[in-house]
Amino acid sequence: MAITIKAVSSKKELHKFIRFNYELYKENPYSVPDLYDDMLNTFNKKKNAAFEFCEAEYFLAYRDGKIVGRVAAIINNRANEVWDKKDVRFGWIDFIDDMEVSEALLDAVQQWGKERGMTNIIGPLGFTDFDAEGMLIEGFDQLSTMATIYNHPYYPEHMDKLGYVKDADWVEFKIFIPEAIPDKHQRISNLIQKKYNLKIKKYTSNKKVAADYGQEIFELMNEAYSPLYGYAPLSQSQIKQYIKMYLPIIDLRMLTLITDAEDKLVAVGISMPSLSEALQKSRGRLLPLGWFYLLKALFMKKRAKMLDLLLVAVKPEYQNKGVNALLFSDLIPVYKKLGFIFAESNPELEHNGKVQAQWEYFETVQHKRRRAFVKEIK
């Protein structure tokens, strides 16, 4: 039967769009489902602040009345303006192992973008860098994280056959938590702290950290990440949204702020217990028992032995000066006390030496690689 592509036009179809991924990977031990309610908000034009500068369409692929694939078509006008490009992004792409399906989905994105003046198709990318990005090309036998995409090995094979080429690669590291802070690491931390008169700030109230530094944390992200691949500055609406969304649930023991003598934010490190296994058990649902698995992973003693490094950002003028060492000198004892064995770095651009240099005093394994593909629209 021929492939039929249909744009999502109802809440019922959006539900099917989200749940297709869960069904395709329900027996896979490495895939981690998105939280369903988060996905509903992400795709909702009234609830996702990214729609201030993004436009999108969601497509489902059908064969003989059965869904066999999905994809989101996105234009991030702000990113296109910053990088002087005319890119249409494809994101949240999933398909059965059938070239007709993957080709039809990507053709739909190309056509949608072409009608809006775009000249290249690129992805997988989301609305912003806060969405998962990059197709897995190595590490199919490794547990995914809540912040990344898992896909079958045949996905990149389809991309190659369809004429898509590499635009950027990210690598991911498993970082083993040392028994103690490495001596050289500690010496650098002490030296940097004295030289630049830096202070380590810790909080016991999520509301207070949001009030004191919520705005600065995301402004620092805009500064630190602006040179990185495809990054577009967060708008004030996005900053307000993320302060409200993320800061209330952070375990403050794993939040470290570095400030200068005037209490201005210089660096931030945020990590949290891995939610991968909890999300697998909940199948992406909070009800009926999903909330229990997530709370258990976050706050109970018998939590996962893996933690996710969600955010490390350093003010540009302090990069390559050892400030990262100061962050982890504070965090390593916390990790050990909480019983973590290793951390997931999450994606880092393969040529981002500044970021990867911070792991030089730790035992690491580069265990995953993912790719953004690009193709000219004819």
Stockholm file with secondary structure:
# STOCKHOLM 1.0

chainA/1-378         MAITIKAVSSKKELHKFIRFNYELYKENPYSVPDLYDDMLNTFNKKKNAAFEFCEAEYFLAYRDGKIVGRVAAIINNRANEVWDKKDVRFGWIDFIDDMEVSEALLDAVQQWGKERGMTNIIGPLGFTDFDAEGMLIEGFDQLSTMATIYNHPYYPEHMDKLGYVKDADWVEFKIFIPEAIPDKHQRISNLIQKKYNLKIKKYTSNKKVAADYGQEIFELMNEAYSPLYGYAPLSQSQIKQYIKMYLPIIDLRMLTLITDAEDKLVAVGISMPSLSEALQKSRGRLLPLGWFYLLKALFMKKRAKMLDLLLVAVKPEYQNKGVNALLFSDLIPVYKKLGFIFAESNPELEHNGKVQAQWEYFETVQHKRRRAFVKEIK
#=GR chainA/1-378 SS CCEEEEECCSHHHHHHHHHHHHHHTTTCSSCCCCCHHHHHHHTCTTTCGGGGTEEEEEEEEEETTEEEEEEEEEEEHHHHHHHTCCEEEEEEEEECSCHHHHHHHHHHHHHHHHTTTCCEEEESCCSSTTSCCCEEEECTTSCCCTTSCCCCTHHHHHHHHTTCEEEEEEEEEEEECCSSCCHHHHHHHHHHHHHTTCEEECCSCHHHHHHHHHHHHHHHHHHHHTTSTTCCCCCHHHHHHHHHHHGGGCCGGGEEEEECTTCCEEEEEEEEECCHHHHHHHTTCCTTTHHHHHHHHHHSSSCCSEEEEEEEEECGGGTTTTHHHHHHHHHHHHHHHTTCCEEECCCEETTCHHHHGGGTTSCEEEEEEEEEEEEECC
#=GC SS_cons         CCEEEEECCSHHHHHHHHHHHHHHTTTCSSCCCCCHHHHHHHTCTTTCGGGGTEEEEEEEEEETTEEEEEEEEEEEHHHHHHHTCCEEEEEEEEECSCHHHHHHHHHHHHHHHHTTTCCEEEESCCSSTTSCCCEEEECTTSCCCTTSCCCCTHHHHHHHHTTCEEEEEEEEEEEECCSSCCHHHHHHHHHHHHHTTCEEECCSCHHHHHHHHHHHHHHHHHHHHTTSTTCCCCCHHHHHHHHHHHGGGCCGGGEEEEECTTCCEEEEEEEEECCHHHHHHHTTCCTTTHHHHHHHHHHSSSCCSEEEEEEEEECGGGTTTTHHHHHHHHHHHHHHHTTCCEEECCCEETTCHHHHGGGTTSCEEEEEEEEEEEEECC
//
